[in-house]
C-alpha cells in the first residue's frame, strides 16, 4: 500500500513539474494566440527549431507586442481527420457485424427448418 502511495506521490510531482515548467514560461508574458496550431514542415523539423522538436507542431502567439512561435499539442484539422477516420471505421465494422449476424441467423433458421422437415418426413413413413 505504501509503494502505491509513493508512486502516486512521484507521479503527482512529475505532473506538477511539467505543468509548472510550461506555465512559468507563459505566466511571465501575456501571450495570446494569433494563429491556430499547425504541423511543422519538414524543413522546420530538419532545422531543429525548438518549437517543432517537442510536439512537431507550432502556433504563433503575440507576447507583449512581439510575435513568437510556441509549441502546441493539437492541430484542429488533424484531430477532425482522426475523428472521422474513427467514425467511418466504427460504421464499417458495425455494417460487417450486422451482415454477419444476418447471415448467421438465416443459416440457423434454414438448419432448423431442415430438421423439422426431416422429423415430419420420418414420422410420415
SULKAMO-V362320 format. One record per helix or strand of 2 or more residues. SS is the DSSP state (H for helix, E for strand). FROM is the first residue (numbers start at 1). TO is the last residue. If there is no record, write none. Layout:
SS|FROM|TO, SS|FROM|TO
This chain:
H|2|27, E|31|33, E|38|39, H|42|46, H|50|55, E|57|63, E|66|71, H|76|124
